[in-house]
Amino acid sequence: MKLDWKAVLPLAIGLALWFVPTPQGLQPYAWHYFALFVAVIAALVIEPIPAAAAGLMGVTLAAALNLVPATADKAPTTADAVRWALSGFSNGTVWLIFVAFMFAMGYEKTGLGKRIALLLIKTLGKSTLGLGYAVALADLALAPFTPSNTARSGGVIFPIIKNIPPLYGSTPESGARKIGGYLMWTALATTCITSTMFLTALAPNLLALSLLEKTTKLTIGWTEWFVHLAPACILLFVATPFLIYVIYPPEIKRSEDAPKWAGEELAKMGSITAKELTMASLAVFALLLWIFGGKLFDATVVALMALSLMILTKVVTWDDITSHKTAWNVLCWFGTLVALADGLGKVGFLKWFAALAAGAMSGFSVNALMVALVLLFFFIHYMFASLTAHTTALLPVILATAMGIPGIPMKTFSILICATLGLMGILTPYATGPSPVYYGCGYITRKEFWTLGFVFGVIFIAALVGIDFPYMLMLKD
């Protein structure tokens, strides 16, 4: 029987670390928990089994071995272990992510998402550049309510725009650069920007905030996130379709047939339906409460209220909810990942590592250290095929390291580091959920994808560090 190296490698890594002598300053159970955590992260990266299953097994094993105490200075007990193991499922952010998947389903089921995209193409699609902005605006319209950029861009935008290039003789086999390559790269690049612009536009953003709260005790609201990141994100959003038009120009500059095609598709859809109007109203209701109702309602409560109204108005049914395998899978996945990341703090590993790292970084200015940590966190994503795995593995460590450096404004740094999660999706063909969709469509060659990914990765991170960082330093931490 052939040995499956993907299954063996995480176990080998975990066991190798387990039997390394415990470093000075750590309890044995803390080092053993770290070994288990690394093994789970390795499994998340190479995926010998589904990610949610890897997380569940990791939490179960840590609980069975009593590795996680209630506090770092207290020996673990069986009662502590089970409370910790289930703690991720009581986390509000995890449930906010789950409900947001229901929003995405509402957009899809009512047809509202498709109608918005087609309307924009009909309005702006006469030129190829205008078509690029139509694609971008379609993503922008869906982003605040769709935490899965895979569902938003790969599931709504891509199925619509893939019909456009063949109208101009642009196919993956012939004439890919006529218009297809430009549209596909624009769709991917802009969804990375909107994923950063809005807290609720990318599931790992929400996961990051949960890890942030557990690691630093800081909380960041929807409006606070947007205000801090708006300057760079808005500039990038406005500039990116044009930058792609210059750097990766389409051969066809006009697209007279696209508005006609979109109009025909809209005619097939008919007049806007009552359910579409209901879905739009509920989306606006949730957005307004997220922005203005923070003192009255928790963000997760707002999401649950909107979901309840979606059920009552029959935008979605309970059967729709119970049959949404992806949402339940994500709930299980993130619930275990939140607990696993929290465990690093509970066993005392993060405090120990932060003190070690802070000592190694002495002598550099605070701003230089912040930029260096952000760049490290961003470009190390070349090694990851999952934003969630990247967030879980590295964010608590980076945050703990920053906390150990005197003088760092932690809220500013926290928003800055979390903001990289959406932008880093541009780097590789496997960097984020929609990336394989646009790479696999065949309009962008492998060489082009890697080259464009690096170029726009540099542009994106330069805008974040060069524009938002100074702007955030002027705001109160």
C-alpha positions in Angstrom: 0.0 0.0 0.0 1.4 3.4 -1.0 2.1 5.7 1.9 0.2 9.0 1.8 2.9 11.6 2.6 0.2 14.3 3.1 -1.2 12.3 6.0 2.2 11.4 7.5 3.9 14.8 7.3 1.7 16.7 9.9 2.0 13.8 12.3 5.8 13.6 11.8 6.2 17.4 12.3 4.0 17.3 15.5 5.9 14.3 17.0 9.3 15.7 16.2 8.4 18.9 18.1 6.8 17.0 20.9 10.0 15.2 21.7 12.2 18.3 21.5 13.2 19.2 25.1 10.9 21.9 26.5 12.5 25.4 26.1 13.4 27.2 29.3 10.5 29.4 30.5 7.7 27.0 29.3 5.7 24.3 31.0 5.9 20.9 29.3 2.2 21.0 28.5 2.7 24.3 26.8 5.4 23.0 24.5 3.3 19.8 23.8 0.3 22.0 22.9 2.5 24.0 20.6 3.6 20.8 18.9 0.0 19.7 18.4 -0.9 23.2 17.1 1.8 23.1 14.5 0.7 19.6 13.4 -2.9 20.9 12.9 -1.6 24.0 11.0 0.5 21.7 8.7 -2.7 19.6 8.1 -4.6 22.8 7.2 -1.9 23.8 4.7 -1.5 20.5 2.9 -5.0 19.2 3.5 -4.7 15.4 3.8 -8.2 15.6 5.3 -10.8 18.3 5.3 -9.7 21.4 7.2 -12.7 21.3 9.6 -11.9 17.7 10.5 -8.3 18.6 11.2 -9.4 21.3 13.5 -11.9 19.1 15.3 -9.3 16.3 15.8 -6.7 18.8 17.1 -9.1 20.3 19.7 -10.3 16.8 20.7 -6.7 15.5 21.2 -5.7 18.6 23.2 -8.7 18.1 25.4 -8.2 14.4 25.8 -4.6 15.0 26.9 -5.5 17.9 29.2 -3.1 20.2 27.6 -4.9 23.5 28.1 -5.5 25.0 31.5 -7.9 27.8 32.5 -4.9 30.1 32.9 -1.2 29.8 32.1 -0.1 29.5 35.7 -2.5 26.7 36.6 -2.2 23.0 35.8 -4.8 21.7 33.3 -7.8 19.8 34.5 -10.5 17.7 32.7 -13.1 20.4 33.3 -10.9 23.1 31.9 -10.2 21.0 28.9 -13.8 20.5 27.8 -14.8 24.1 28.5 -11.8 25.2 26.3 -12.6 22.7 23.6 -16.1 24.0 23.1 -15.3 27.7 23.7 -15.0 28.5 20.0 -18.6 27.6 19.4 -19.7 30.3 21.9 -17.8 32.9 20.0 -20.0 35.6 18.4 -17.7 36.1 15.5 -18.0 32.5 14.5 -21.7 32.8 14.3 -21.5 36.1 12.5 -19.5 34.3 9.8 -22.2 31.6 9.6 -25.0 34.1 9.3 -23.2 36.0 6.6 -23.1 32.8 4.5 -26.9 32.9 4.7 -26.8 36.5 3.3 -24.8 35.2 0.4 -27.4 32.5 -0.2 -30.2 35.1 0.0 -28.5 37.1 -2.8 -28.1 34.0 -4.9 -31.5 32.5 -4.3 -33.5 35.7 -4.9 -31.3 36.6 -8.0 -30.5 40.0 -6.5 -26.7 39.5 -6.9 -27.0 38.6 -10.5 -29.3 41.5 -11.2 -26.9 44.0 -9.7 -24.0 42.7 -11.8 -26.0 42.7 -15.0 -27.3 46.2 -14.4 -23.8 47.5 -14.0 -22.6 45.8 -17.1 -25.5 47.2 -19.0 -24.7 50.7 -17.8 -20.9 50.8 -17.9 -20.0 48.1 -20.4 -19.6 50.0 -23.7 -15.8 50.2 -23.3 -13.5 47.5 -22.0 -12.3 49.9 -19.3 -15.9 50.7 -18.4 -16.6 46.9 -18.3 -13.7 46.6 -15.8 -15.3 49.2 -13.6 -18.7 47.4 -13.9 -17.1 44.2 -12.7 -15.5 46.1 -9.8 -18.7 47.8 -8.8 -20.7 44.6 -8.9 -18.2 43.1 -6.4 -18.4 46.3 -4.3 -22.2 46.1 -4.1 -22.1 42.6 -2.7 -18.9 42.8 -0.5 -20.3 44.3 2.7 -22.8 41.4 3.0 -20.8 38.5 1.6 -17.9 37.3 3.8 -17.0 34.6 1.3 -15.0 36.2 -1.5 -15.3 32.7 -3.2 -19.1 32.9 -3.1 -19.1 36.6 -4.1 -16.5 36.6 -6.9 -16.2 32.9 -7.8 -19.9 32.2 -7.4 -21.7 35.3 -8.6 -19.3 37.5 -10.6 -17.3 34.9 -12.5 -20.4 33.0 -13.8 -21.6 36.3 -15.3 -18.4 37.7 -16.8 -17.3 34.4 -18.3 -20.0 34.8 -20.9 -18.6 38.2 -22.2 -15.2 37.4 -23.7 -16.6 34.8 -26.3 -18.8 37.6 -27.7 -15.5 39.1 -29.0 -13.8 35.9 -30.1 -11.8 35.9 -26.9 -11.4 32.3 -25.5 -8.7 30.6 -23.4 -7.6 28.8 -26.6 -7.6 31.8 -28.9 -7.4 35.5 -28.2 -7.2 35.3 -24.4 -5.7 38.8 -24.3 -8.4 40.4 -26.4 -10.6 41.0 -23.4 -10.8 37.8 -21.3 -7.5 38.2 -19.5 -8.2 41.8 -18.5 -11.7 41.0 -17.1 -10.6 38.0 -15.1 -7.7 39.8 -13.5 -9.8 42.8 -12.8 -12.4 40.7 -11.1 -9.8 39.0 -8.9 -7.8 42.1 -8.0 -10.9 44.1 -7.1 -12.4 41.4 -4.9 -9.1 41.4 -2.9 -9.5 45.1 -2.4 -13.1 44.9 -1.3 -12.2 42.0 1.0 -10.0 44.5 2.9 -12.3 47.5 2.6 -15.1 45.9 4.6 -14.8 43.9 7.8 -17.7 41.7 6.7 -16.3 41.1 3.1 -13.9 38.3 4.1 -14.4 35.5 6.6 -10.8 35.6 7.8 -11.2 39.3 8.7 -13.8 38.2 11.3 -11.7 35.3 12.4 -8.8 37.7 12.8 -10.8 40.0 15.0 -11.8 37.1 17.2 -8.1 36.1 17.6 -7.2 39.8 18.2 -9.7 40.1 21.0 -8.4 36.9 22.7 -4.7 37.9 22.2 -4.8 41.6 22.9 -8.2 42.2 24.5 -8.9 44.9 21.8 -12.1 45.1 19.9 -12.7 46.8 16.5 -16.1 47.6 15.1 -17.4 47.6 11.5 -17.2 51.4 11.2 -13.8 51.7 12.9 -12.4 49.2 10.5 -13.8 51.0 7.4 -12.7 54.5 8.6 -9.1 53.4 9.3 -8.7 51.6 5.9 -10.8 53.8 3.6 -8.1 56.1 2.2 -5.9 53.3 0.7 -8.8 51.0 -0.2 -10.9 53.6 -2.0 -7.8 54.8 -3.9 -6.9 51.3 -4.9 -10.5 50.4 -5.8 -10.7 53.5 -8.1 -7.3 53.0 -9.6 -7.0 49.3 -10.1 -9.1 48.7 -13.2 -7.2 51.5 -14.9 -3.8 50.2 -13.7 -4.6 46.7 -15.1 -5.7 48.4 -18.3 -2.2 49.9 -18.5 -0.1 47.1 -17.1 -2.0 44.2 -18.6 -3.9 45.9 -21.5 -6.7 44.2 -23.4 -6.4 44.1 -27.2 -10.0 45.2 -27.6 -10.8 48.6 -26.2 -14.5 48.8 -27.0 -17.3 46.3 -25.9 -20.4 47.5 -27.6 -22.1 44.1 -27.4 -21.8 43.6 -23.6 -24.5 46.0 -22.6 -26.8 44.4 -25.2 -26.1 40.9 -23.8 -26.7 42.2 -20.2 -29.9 43.8 -21.3 -31.1 40.5 -22.8 -30.2 38.6 -19.6 -32.1 41.2 -17.5 -35.1 40.8 -19.8 -35.1 37.1 -19.2 -35.1 37.8 -15.4 -38.1 40.0 -15.7 -39.1 42.8 -13.3 -37.5 42.9 -9.9 -39.3 40.6 -7.6 -40.8 41.1 -4.1 -38.2 38.7 -2.7 -35.3 40.7 -4.3 -36.7 43.9 -2.7 -37.1 42.1 0.6 -33.5 40.9 0.4 -32.2 44.3 -0.5 -34.2 45.9 2.4 -32.8 43.3 4.9 -29.3 43.9 3.7 -29.6 47.7 4.2 -31.2 47.0 7.6 -28.2 45.0 8.7 -25.7 47.4 7.3 -27.3 50.4 9.0 -27.4 48.7 12.4 -23.7 47.5 11.9 -22.7 51.1 11.2 -25.0 53.1 13.6 -26.4 50.6 16.1 -23.2 49.4 17.8 -24.2 50.9 21.2 -27.5 49.1 21.1 -26.8 45.7 19.4 -23.8 43.5 19.0 -22.9 42.8 15.4 -23.7 39.1 15.7 -27.1 39.9 17.2 -27.8 42.2 14.2 -26.9 39.3 11.9 -29.1 36.9 13.7 -32.0 39.4 13.6 -31.6 39.8 9.9 -31.5 36.0 9.5 -34.7 35.6 11.5 -36.4 38.1 9.2 -35.1 36.3 6.2 -36.8 33.2 7.4 -40.0 35.0 8.4 -40.2 36.7 5.0 -39.3 33.4 3.2 -36.3 34.8 1.5 -34.7 31.6 2.7 -36.3 28.6 4.4 -35.1 26.6 7.4 -34.4 23.7 5.0 -32.1 26.0 3.0 -30.2 26.8 6.1 -29.9 23.2 7.4 -28.8 22.0 3.9 -26.1 24.7 3.5 -23.1 22.3 4.0 -20.5 25.0 3.4 -21.8 27.3 6.1 -22.0 24.4 8.7 -18.5 23.3 7.6 -17.2 26.8 8.2 -18.9 27.0 11.5 -17.2 23.8 12.7 -13.9 24.9 11.1 -13.7 28.3 12.6 -15.1 27.2 16.0 -12.2 24.8 16.4 -9.6 27.2 15.0 -10.7 30.0 17.4 -10.3 27.5 20.3 -6.9 26.3 19.0 -5.5 29.8 18.6 -6.8 30.8 22.1 -5.0 27.8 23.5 -1.6 29.3 22.6 -2.4 32.1 25.0 -3.8 29.9 27.7 -0.8 27.7 27.9 1.5 30.7 28.1 3.3 30.1 24.8 2.4 33.5 23.3 3.7 35.4 26.3 7.0 33.4 26.2 7.5 33.8 22.4 6.6 37.5 22.5 9.3 38.2 25.2 11.8 36.2 23.1 11.0 38.0 19.9 10.8 41.5 21.4 14.3 41.0 22.8 15.6 40.1 19.4 14.1 43.3 17.8 15.5 45.8 20.3 17.3 48.7 18.7 14.9 49.4 15.8 12.4 52.2 15.7 8.7 51.4 16.5 7.5 52.4 13.1 10.2 50.4 11.3 9.3 47.3 13.4 5.6 47.7 12.6 6.3 47.9 8.9 8.7 45.0 9.0 6.1 42.8 10.8 3.4 43.8 8.3 5.6 43.0 5.3 6.7 39.7 6.8 3.1 38.7 7.5 2.0 39.7 4.0 4.7 38.1 1.8 4.9 34.9 3.9 1.5 34.1 2.4 3.4 32.6 -0.6 3.8 29.6 1.7 0.0 29.2 2.4 -2.9 28.0 0.4 -5.5 29.2 2.9 -6.1 32.6 4.4 -7.7 30.9 7.3 -4.6 28.7 8.0 -2.4 31.7 7.6 -4.5 33.8 10.1 -4.7 31.0 12.6 -1.0 30.1 12.5 0.7 33.4 12.4 -1.6 36.3 13.6 -1.6 35.4 17.3 2.2 35.1 17.2 2.7 38.4 15.3 0.3 40.2 17.7 2.0 38.8 20.8 5.4 39.8 19.4 4.1 43.4 18.9 2.7 43.5 22.4 6.2 42.8 23.7 7.7 45.8 22.0 7.4 49.0 24.1 5.6 51.9 22.4 3.7 50.1 19.7 0.2 51.5 19.2 -1.6 48.2 19.3 -4.9 49.2 17.8 -3.2 50.8 14.8 -0.9 47.9 14.3 -3.7 45.4 14.8 -5.9 47.0 12.1 -2.9 47.3 9.8 -1.9 43.7 10.1 -5.5 42.4 9.8 -6.0 44.5 6.7 -3.3 42.6 4.8 -5.5 39.4 4.7 -7.7 40.5 1.9 -4.9 42.1 -0.2 -2.6 39.1 0.0 -5.2 37.1 -2.0 -3.7 38.6 -5.1 -0.3 37.0 -4.7 -0.6 33.4 -6.1 -3.0 31.1 -8.0 -3.8 29.5 -4.6 -3.7 32.6 -2.3 -7.5 32.9 -1.7 -10.7 31.1 -2.7 -11.4 32.9 -6.1 -7.8 32.6 -7.2 -8.0 29.0 -8.5 -11.3 29.9 -10.3 -9.7 32.7 -12.3 -6.4 30.8 -12.8 -8.3 27.7 -13.9 -10.4 29.5 -16.5 -7.4 29.6 -18.8 -7.4 33.3 -19.8 -4.3 34.1 -17.7 -1.2 32.0 -18.3 0.8 30.7 -15.3 3.7 33.1 -16.0 1.3 36.1 -16.3 -0.5 35.1 -13.1 2.6 34.9 -11.0 4.1 38.1 -12.5 0.9 40.1 -12.1 0.4 38.7 -8.6 3.8 40.0 -7.5 3.4 43.4 -9.2 -0.1 44.0 -7.8 0.9 42.5 -4.4 3.6 45.2 -4.2 1.2 47.9 -5.3 -1.4 46.8 -2.7 0.9 46.5 0.3 2.7 49.8 -0.7 -0.6 51.6 -0.7 -1.6 50.1 2.7 1.8 51.0 4.3 2.3 54.3 2.5 -1.2 55.7 2.8 -3.2 54.0 5.6 -0.3 53.7 8.0 0.5 57.4 8.3 -3.2 58.2 8.3 -3.9 55.8 11.1 -1.0 57.2 13.2 -2.9 60.6 13.0 -6.0 58.9 14.5 -6.4 58.0 18.1 -5.2 54.5 18.9 
